[in-house]
Amino acid sequence: MPSLYIGLMSGTSLDGVDGVLVNFEGQRPEVLSHQALPFGTSLKQSLFDLNTPAENELHHAALAANRLVHVYADTVQALLQTSGLHPHQIHAIGAHGQTVRHQPGAFDGTGYTLQLNNPSLLAELTGIDVVADFRSRDVAAGGQGAPLVPLFHQHMFAHAAHTVGVLNLGGIANLSVLPPAGDAQGFDCGPGNALLDHWCQQHTGQPFDNNGAWARRGQVIAPLLDGLLEEPFLHLPPPKSTGRDLFNPTWLAQQLEGFASASPVDVQATLTEFTARACVADVRRYAPEATELMVCGGGALNGWLMARLQSGLPQLQVVSTAERGLPPLQVEAAAFAWLARQTVRRLPGNSPKVTGAQGARILGGVFPA
């Protein structure tokens, strides 16, 4: 009998929602349907603005969460329509929410992580149980609350004979290290697409650098790259996580002081190299024995970024996860379907070795339909 879950992911790239319908009945999860719905310009701007303090932000956050959930509900409806299924056939929806602040361990020793969501509304709109707020329990247990995908990566991509790296290039980049025996490791490397997309939108009007074609035309500005690579976060040991709280337009503007005459295309080339170099350094440092690096997230579709990763890691085979059976834009959504299943089954969803939490924890809250 099928064991069906839906996973919904809207990441730091702020481009929209990826939704997958997954059957967990077999030994390997099977994605039955994938739908991607973009954010409207107004919602995208609202979510972007909520990454930084502003007047009356509680009000704006609550309304943005409601609007986000309507996109989630439309995604669920599209998945049901394409698969010919009914809500009662789905065990649960794993709804990550939209991260707007991520400050684990900060301020009072516990800190917080905040994902905009309204799982009660989503359960009401879809008629399906919803599992949400996955990160907060790990933070409460002293962890980073991120990344949460390494256990899923291990379930999907680990190899019995050699170490595998899985690099998720969303708005932020995170690396999972999957040894043939033992626990997975994982942490955030630094920026993924967040700075690239911002700079491209600002200077070309396009939401992203399609296949890295714009960056490919530019020249890397060596002094700027050297300064970017001095960012202290890059040199912290794991466990560590980050987000737009750090890698945002304000941070980038500070880095660009003294480079006012730089060509925008050269800055794009430098930012692409920065993303690649930060990831390459962590693969070399924490997965020196790996033979393969699988890449997922939107960055896997950036041919120039993939080429720069391969150039920095000539001893590895750098490939899209599509070549290993799961397209790159489906991986994170499938991970949250898996995490929802873990919660429903009352099984842990975090890895203390990854997040630094005091122990394994059942993640998230359940909102019955």
FENWO-V684616 format. One record per backbone hydrogen bond with DSSP energy under -1.0 kcal/mol. NH is the residue of the N-H (numbers start at 1). CO is the residue of the C=O. If there is no record, write none. Layout:
nh->(NH:NH)
co->(CO:CO)
This chain:
nh->(5:6:7:8:9:14:17:18:19:20:21:22:23:24:30:32:33:35:37:39:44:45:46:47:48:49:50:51:52:57:60:61:62:63:64:65:66:67:68:69:70:71:72:73:74:75:76:77:78:79:80:81:82:83:84:85:89:90:91:93:94:95:96:98:100:101:103:105:106:108:112:114:116:122:123:124:125:126:127:130:131:132:139:140:141:142:143:144:153:154:155:156:157:158:164:165:166:167:168:169:170:173:174:175:176:177:178:185:187:188:189:190:192:193:194:197:198:199:200:201:202:203:204:205:210:212:213:216:217:218:225:226:227:228:229:230:231:234:235:236:246:247:248:252:253:254:255:256:259:262:267:268:269:270:271:272:273:274:275:276:277:278:279:280:281:282:283:284:285:286:287:290:291:293:294:295:296:297:299:300:301:302:304:306:307:308:309:310:311:312:313:316:317:319:321:323:324:325:326:330:334:335:336:337:338:339:340:341:342:343:344:345:346:347:349:354:355:356:358:365:367)
co->(22:92:20:94:18:11:37:9:35:7:33:5:30:3:23:21:21:19:17:15:40:41:42:43:44:45:46:48:49:54:56:57:58:59:60:61:62:63:64:65:66:67:68:69:70:71:72:73:74:75:76:77:78:79:80:80:86:87:4:129:6:131:8:116:114:114:112:110:103:106:103:101:98:118:119:120:121:122:123:367:93:365:135:136:137:139:138:355:149:150:151:152:153:154:178:292:176:294:174:296:172:190:168:187:166:185:164:177:175:240:173:173:171:170:171:193:194:195:196:197:198:199:200:201:208:209:210:212:214:215:221:222:223:224:225:227:228:231:232:233:243:243:246:248:249:250:251:252:256:259:263:264:265:266:267:268:269:270:271:272:273:274:275:276:277:278:279:280:281:282:283:287:163:317:165:319:167:328:169:297:298:299:211:302:303:304:305:306:307:308:309:313:291:293:295:320:321:322:321:327:330:331:332:333:334:335:336:337:338:339:340:341:343:342:361:351:351:352:141:132:130)
